[in-house]
Amino acid sequence: MTTTTTAVRTEVYAQVQHFYAHQMQALDGGRFADYAATFTEDGTFQHSPGVQPAVGRDGIVAELVEFHKRFEGDPVQRRHWFNHIALEPQSDGSLRSTVYALVVTVRPGGKPEITPSCVVHDVLLVTDEGIRTRSRLITHDQLA
């Protein structure tokens, strides 16, 4: 097997891991404005098949509020686990990031369920303010 990749500096890879950890903790904690702030002003976010992408930070917050209404009155805790982060530098200075993701759902007294298993396709920008997501497309394995 031959794979051709362009390496990113270890420092950048570690920054991306740190970024994703804080981004997912904001999402899992219901801090949707904090999560949206990790995107560029005009960032796009498409997390559900067949749904148009949310555009801009306000659009992302609105999409997340609407999506999470299904959990109102349900004592569920969802945790997003990102792993196998593959970064590829792009000619415009951005990073293409491909990540395996599992969403673990837990209810009091219940067993954890993995729903769904996904691949996250991001375009990341490294800015003076830190890393920002320019676009995110999530594909679900069960639909492949």
C-alpha positions as CSV (number, residue, x, y, z in Angstrom):
1,M,0.0,0.0,0.0
2,T,1.4,3.4,-1.0
3,T,0.0,6.6,0.5
4,T,1.1,10.1,-0.4
5,T,0.5,12.7,2.2
6,T,2.0,16.1,3.0
7,A,2.9,16.3,6.6
8,V,1.8,19.1,8.9
9,R,4.0,20.3,11.7
10,T,3.5,18.5,15.0
11,E,2.6,21.8,16.6
12,V,-0.3,22.4,14.1
13,Y,-1.6,18.8,14.6
14,A,-1.6,19.3,18.3
15,Q,-3.4,22.7,17.9
16,V,-6.1,21.0,15.8
17,Q,-6.6,18.2,18.5
18,H,-6.9,20.9,21.2
19,F,-9.3,22.9,19.0
20,Y,-11.5,19.8,18.4
21,A,-11.6,18.9,22.1
22,H,-12.8,22.4,23.1
23,Q,-15.2,22.6,20.1
24,M,-16.9,19.2,20.9
25,Q,-17.1,20.1,24.6
26,A,-19.0,23.3,23.7
27,L,-21.4,21.3,21.6
28,D,-21.9,18.5,24.1
29,G,-22.4,21.2,26.8
30,G,-25.2,22.9,24.8
31,R,-23.1,26.0,24.4
32,F,-24.1,26.5,20.8
33,A,-22.9,30.1,20.5
34,D,-19.5,29.0,21.7
35,Y,-19.5,26.2,19.2
36,A,-20.6,28.5,16.4
37,A,-17.8,30.9,17.3
38,T,-15.3,28.2,16.3
39,F,-16.4,28.7,12.7
40,T,-15.5,31.5,10.4
41,E,-18.1,34.3,10.1
42,D,-19.4,32.7,6.8
43,G,-18.7,29.1,7.8
44,T,-21.0,26.3,6.7
45,F,-22.2,23.4,8.8
46,Q,-24.0,20.4,7.4
47,H,-24.5,17.7,10.0
48,S,-27.6,15.8,8.9
49,P,-28.2,14.0,5.6
50,G,-30.8,15.8,3.4
51,V,-30.7,19.0,5.3
52,Q,-29.3,22.2,3.8
53,P,-26.1,23.4,5.4
54,A,-26.4,26.1,8.1
55,V,-24.5,29.2,7.0
56,G,-22.8,31.7,9.3
57,R,-22.6,31.6,13.1
58,D,-26.2,32.7,13.7
59,G,-27.4,30.1,11.2
60,I,-25.3,27.4,13.0
61,V,-26.8,28.3,16.4
62,A,-30.3,28.3,15.0
63,E,-29.8,24.9,13.4
64,L,-28.4,23.4,16.6
65,V,-31.2,24.8,18.7
66,E,-33.8,23.4,16.3
67,F,-32.0,20.0,16.1
68,H,-31.7,19.7,19.9
69,K,-35.4,20.3,20.5
70,R,-35.9,16.6,20.0
71,F,-34.1,16.0,23.3
72,E,-36.2,18.3,25.4
73,G,-37.5,16.5,28.4
74,D,-35.1,13.6,27.7
75,P,-32.2,13.3,30.2
76,V,-29.8,12.3,27.5
77,Q,-26.1,13.2,27.4
78,R,-24.4,13.1,24.0
79,R,-20.6,13.0,23.6
80,H,-18.9,13.5,20.3
81,W,-15.6,11.5,20.0
82,F,-13.2,12.6,17.3
83,N,-10.3,10.3,16.3
84,H,-8.0,9.4,13.4
85,I,-7.6,13.1,12.4
86,A,-6.0,13.3,9.0
87,L,-4.8,16.7,8.0
88,E,-3.8,17.8,4.5
89,P,-2.4,21.3,3.8
90,Q,-4.1,23.0,0.9
91,S,-2.6,25.5,-1.6
92,D,-4.6,28.3,-0.2
93,G,-3.1,27.8,3.3
94,S,-6.2,26.0,4.7
95,L,-6.1,22.5,6.1
96,R,-8.4,19.7,4.8
97,S,-9.3,17.6,7.9
98,T,-10.9,14.2,7.7
99,V,-12.0,12.8,11.1
100,Y,-13.7,9.6,12.2
101,A,-16.4,10.5,14.7
102,L,-18.7,8.6,17.1
103,V,-21.6,10.1,18.9
104,V,-22.2,8.3,22.2
105,T,-25.6,8.7,23.7
106,V,-26.2,7.9,27.4
107,R,-29.3,8.1,29.5
108,P,-29.4,7.7,33.3
109,G,-29.2,4.0,34.2
110,G,-28.8,3.0,30.5
111,K,-25.9,1.7,28.5
112,P,-24.1,3.9,26.1
113,E,-25.2,3.7,22.5
114,I,-23.1,4.8,19.6
115,T,-25.4,6.7,17.3
116,P,-24.2,7.6,14.7
117,S,-20.8,6.7,13.4
118,C,-19.6,9.4,11.0
119,V,-16.9,10.9,9.0
120,V,-16.3,14.6,9.4
121,H,-15.0,16.6,6.4
122,D,-13.7,20.0,7.5
123,V,-11.8,22.8,6.0
124,L,-9.9,24.6,8.8
125,L,-8.1,27.9,8.8
126,V,-5.3,28.7,11.2
127,T,-5.7,32.4,12.1
128,D,-4.2,34.9,14.6
129,E,-7.3,34.1,16.8
130,G,-6.7,30.4,16.5
131,I,-8.2,27.7,14.4
132,R,-11.6,28.3,12.7
133,T,-13.8,25.9,10.7
134,R,-14.6,27.3,7.3
135,S,-16.8,24.3,6.3
136,R,-18.0,21.1,7.9
137,L,-19.8,18.2,6.1
138,I,-20.7,15.2,8.1
139,T,-21.4,11.9,6.4
140,H,-23.1,9.0,8.2
141,D,-21.7,5.5,7.9
142,Q,-25.1,3.8,8.2
143,L,-26.2,5.6,5.0
144,A,-23.2,4.6,2.9
